[in-house]
């Protein structure tokens, strides 16, 4: 198996190779600058499933007739804009099944004939629009099986998907509010012309839902406590009637007059106790605390 490709490697066999070169599934981990410069007629080049973690700046210099380049199944983490500068006839490029984290701005700017680009099955989380500037006649873009972070930086890609139908299947890995959705399903609202990330939007939605939920629980709790108090008072009144200890009319009027303040005092005490509990649990503001108990 091959492990390195030097500049002179193909010099003696240049006349034996015309349009096709298959070096896939070797153990190639090093390619030197200008290693393929004599393969001027090469059109299909398979370098996939090797051990390449990097490429020299001028790895494919001179391959001006190349139409298909397969670099899939290697260990590349970065794509340099210098690699493909001479590949003006390239139509299909495979960069899938690597470990790509970054693609340099202007990487594809000289690929004026590119039709199909495979970037699937990597570690890409974002894809700046500048990477594809200028874009020509790209017909198919494969981006699935990447941990995409579907924030506003990918809004351009979503619009591109909808307008040109060139790409699909971009599952979101983060943020958690849209994880599992396809990028095409994510909504990017704008406020004063500024895109709002799904994370920020989700936090805003959750915070607005906490207050009514807390109010409902508080009102329900107060209602139950007051009903219990009324039942106890009615029970005491019934017991007094049974014992024949009815108050006279004057005492009854005084008792009735004193009952209302007593009930209000109990309600205020219960309100204060419950709100103090909720204040510590939900971190309600002092203003809300005072308003609830008035």
C-alpha angles and dihedrals in degrees: 000000000000120000104170136031116206128194093254096046096096098030094094095043099043093111092051094058122066118161109341134061124172118191097150124139097022125118097254111157102157131052120177127218114278091008091145101033093118094055092086094151096049114127106165120041124179115195096148127133098027132117101263113148095167141008131215119252094254100034094132100031113147097021093118093148097051113128102171128033122179116195095154124134097032131113101257116149100176134036115213122211089225096064099076102031094118098042098097093146096048112128104169126037124182117199095149127129095030129113097255117171100161140026116196121238111265094019093137099031095109095044093097093159098046114134105161128035124183115201097148125127099032137111098262116145099172139017117202117217089232089069089071098043114154100020118193127177102335106162104176129030119180116200106152123128096039125120094244119192101215101208131128092289088074096047089101090055091051090052090046089053092052097043103041105020090220097131138029140163102059104156116198118233095180157069096039093234091068102024110138094023123111115247088244089064096052117101118215107196120194130220115198089343094308120120115237117218116233090241093058092044092051094051091050091051094049095049091052091054097051097070099056090044090052092046092052093050092047094049091048092050093049091048092053093048093050092048089052090050092051092050091052092050092048089049091053091049092051091050091051091052091052092053092050093240098131114159119236119255095265094051089045091055091050091048091049091049091050093045095070096055088044092055091046091050091051091048092050091048092049091046092051092048095048095043091049087055093047091045090061094041101047100021093236116187121258090246093056090046093056094044093053094053098048 
